[in-house]
Every structure is written in structure tokens, then in C-alpha cells.
Amino acid sequence: MEDILVRTLHFLGIFTLVSALVAEHLLISKQMDLKAFKKLVIIDGVYGLGAVMTLTGGLLLWFVVGKPQEFYTANWVFHLKVTLFAVIAILSVFPTYYFLRNRKTTAEYIEIPKYIVVILRVELTLLVVMPFLATSMARGVGSY
């Protein structure tokens, strides 16, 4: 039963993370009114929550309830997947920092720098690769 609960946490985290990132991408524009920007800040918080849920579930699967730890540790596809997740997490720091720094603004409109939009698109692009890696790993690709 623990395995089922942890896998559910992991999947719910993934769904939350992806949904929030897509919502951010759809909502963001070069110039945003204050109301839309505040929604974006909240959605970014949900994105962070999804990332924490995904990471927590993943670590529990790796070290506590999943397949034997060696299944993951000795698999280069798993390491690629973890590295990709880390890259996405590092990239997400830049938009989050920008959103938090500007969340208390009283300006009627907020200019969103181009690099924020580019980072969100790169994150989405990298996320597309994750299911391929997860499925490959589950099928034994990358095992020594």
C-alpha cells in the first residue's frame, strides 16, 4: 500500500508541475496587468509545490518503497532523468525570483523580460523528454 501511495504522490506532483508550467506559459505576456501578474505568481507557487511533491515521491521511490535502490542507482537513463529534473529546477529559479521580487508592485502594468518567457519555454521543452526517459528506464533501458 505504501508503494501505491508514494507513486500516487509522485504522479500528482508531476501533473501539478506540468499543469502549472503550461498555465504560466499560457498566461504570460510581454506586458501584464497587475491582476494577471498576481495570478501568475500564485501559479508559480503551485508549480513549486508540484516540483516538491515530484521530488519527494521520486526520492521515496528511489530509497524507500520502489524497486531495489540499485535498479535506479546503476541506470544511466535514471541519472539523465534526475539531471534533467535538476536543470529544470535550476532554470525555474529565475522566473520565480523575478515573480517574487515584483509581486508587491503597485504598478498598473508589469513588463516581463523576454528571458523569463524563454526560460519557461525551455522548461516545457525539457519536460517533454521526461516521459520518454521514465518509460525507457521502466523497460530496463540503461541498466548495466
C-alpha positions in Angstrom: 0.0 0.0 0.0 2.9 2.4 0.7 4.2 1.9 -2.8 0.8 2.9 -4.2 0.6 6.0 -2.1 4.1 7.1 -2.9 3.6 6.5 -6.7 0.3 8.5 -6.5 2.2 11.4 -4.7 4.8 11.2 -7.5 2.3 11.3 -10.3 0.1 14.0 -8.7 3.3 16.1 -8.3 4.2 15.6 -12.0 0.6 16.5 -13.1 0.7 19.6 -10.8 4.1 20.7 -12.0 3.3 20.3 -15.7 -0.2 21.9 -15.4 1.2 24.9 -13.6 4.0 25.3 -16.1 1.6 25.2 -19.0 -0.7 27.6 -17.2 2.2 30.0 -16.7 3.2 29.7 -20.4 -0.4 30.5 -21.5 -0.9 33.4 -19.1 2.5 35.2 -19.5 2.9 38.0 -22.0 5.3 40.9 -22.6 3.2 43.3 -20.6 0.8 42.1 -17.9 -1.8 43.9 -15.9 -1.4 43.6 -12.1 -4.3 41.2 -11.7 -2.9 38.7 -14.3 0.6 39.1 -12.8 -0.7 38.2 -9.3 -2.3 35.1 -10.8 1.0 34.2 -12.4 2.7 34.5 -9.0 0.2 32.1 -7.5 0.5 29.6 -10.3 4.3 29.7 -9.9 3.8 28.8 -6.3 1.7 25.8 -7.4 4.5 24.9 -9.8 6.9 24.9 -6.9 4.6 22.7 -4.9 4.3 20.3 -7.8 8.1 20.1 -8.0 8.4 19.4 -4.3 5.8 16.7 -4.5 7.5 15.1 -7.5 10.9 15.2 -5.9 9.6 13.8 -2.6 7.8 11.0 -4.3 10.8 10.3 -6.5 13.2 10.1 -3.6 10.9 7.9 -1.6 10.6 5.6 -4.6 14.4 5.5 -5.0 15.3 5.0 -1.4 12.3 3.6 0.5 9.5 1.8 -1.4 10.3 1.4 -5.1 12.3 -1.1 -6.9 15.6 -2.1 -5.3 17.8 1.0 -5.0 20.4 -0.5 -7.3 17.8 -0.5 -10.1 17.9 3.3 -10.1 21.4 3.9 -9.0 23.0 1.7 -11.6 20.9 3.1 -14.5 22.4 5.9 -16.7 18.9 6.8 -18.0 17.8 7.4 -14.4 20.8 9.7 -13.9 20.0 11.5 -17.1 16.4 11.9 -15.9 17.5 13.2 -12.5 19.9 15.6 -14.1 17.2 16.9 -16.4 14.9 17.5 -13.4 17.7 19.4 -11.7 18.3 21.5 -14.8 14.6 22.3 -14.9 14.6 23.2 -11.2 17.6 25.5 -11.6 16.1 27.2 -14.6 12.8 27.7 -12.7 14.7 29.8 -10.0 15.0 32.7 -12.4 11.3 33.2 -13.2 10.4 32.5 -9.6 12.9 35.1 -8.3 11.5 37.7 -10.8 7.9 37.0 -9.8 8.6 37.2 -6.1 10.7 40.3 -6.5 7.8 42.0 -8.3 4.8 40.5 -6.5 4.2 43.6 -4.3 4.4 46.1 -7.1 1.6 48.6 -7.4 2.2 49.4 -11.0 -0.7 49.0 -13.3 1.3 47.0 -15.8 4.4 44.8 -15.4 6.9 44.3 -18.2 8.0 40.7 -18.4 11.6 40.3 -19.7 12.0 38.1 -22.7 14.4 35.8 -20.9 11.5 34.8 -18.5 9.4 33.6 -21.4 12.3 31.8 -23.0 13.1 30.0 -19.7 9.5 28.8 -19.4 9.6 27.5 -22.9 12.9 25.7 -22.4 11.5 24.1 -19.2 8.4 22.9 -21.1 10.7 21.5 -23.9 12.8 19.7 -21.4 9.8 18.3 -19.6 8.7 16.7 -22.9 11.7 14.4 -22.7 11.0 13.2 -19.2 8.2 10.6 -20.0 10.4 9.1 -22.7 13.2 8.7 -20.2 10.9 7.3 -17.5 9.3 4.8 -19.8 12.7 3.7 -21.2 14.0 3.2 -17.7 11.0 1.2 -16.6 11.6 -1.1 -19.6 15.2 -1.7 -18.5 17.0 0.7 -20.9 20.1 1.9 -19.3 20.6 -0.9 -16.9 24.1 -2.4 -16.6 
